[in-house]
C-alpha cells in the first residue's frame, strides 16, 4: 500500500515512470496534510490558559480534522486502485463481440469510479475549510500561519482532485452522469478560491 511507504519511497515512486501514485493520490495527500496541520493548531490551543474559552471547540475541531485526515489517507490508495481498475479493464479480452461489449462496459464502470474517487476528495477538502477557518480565527495565534497553510493546501487539494475528475469525464459515455458530475465540479471550482481568500483575510500577523 502506498500509505505504508516512508516519505522518501513514496516520492521516489511518484517520480518514477509508474503511473501511480498520480495526481489524484497527491491531491488526497494534500488534503491529509491540510487536516494534520489543522489538528496541530487545535492541539496547540488546547490546554492554554489564554484560550480556555475555546478549548472544547478546539477539541471538536481536532476530532473532525482527524476524521478528515483518515479519509484522505484512505483516498491515497483508493485513487490509485481506481486507476488500476481502469487499466485492468482495458486489458480484458476483445476477440468476440460479446467480449468487446463486456470490455466496453467494464471500462465505463471503472472510469466512473476513477472520476468519483477524486470528486469525493475534492468535496471533503472543501468541507474541511470550514474547520480550518475555526483554528485561524479562534486557535493559537502563534500557529495561525500553519492554519493559513492548511487552507492553501485544502484549496490545492480541491482543484487538483477536480482536474482528475475532469480528465476521466472525457471518456465517459453516460451523458446524465457527466452532466451531474460536471455541475458539482463547477460549483466547487467557483467557490473554493473565494473561501480560501476569506480565510486568509482573517490571518492576523
Buried (B, 14 or more C-beta within 10 A) or exposed (E): EBBEBEEEEBEEBBEEEEEBBBBBBBBBBBBBBBBBBBBBBBBBBBEBEEBEEBBEBBBEBBEBBBBBBEBBBBBBBBBBBBBBBBEEBEEBEBEEEEEEEBBBEBBBBBBBBBBBBBBBBBBBBBEBBEBBBBBBBBBBBEBBBBBBBBBBBBBBBBBBBBBBBBBBBEBBEBEEBBEEBEEBBEEBBEEBEEBBEEBBEEBEE
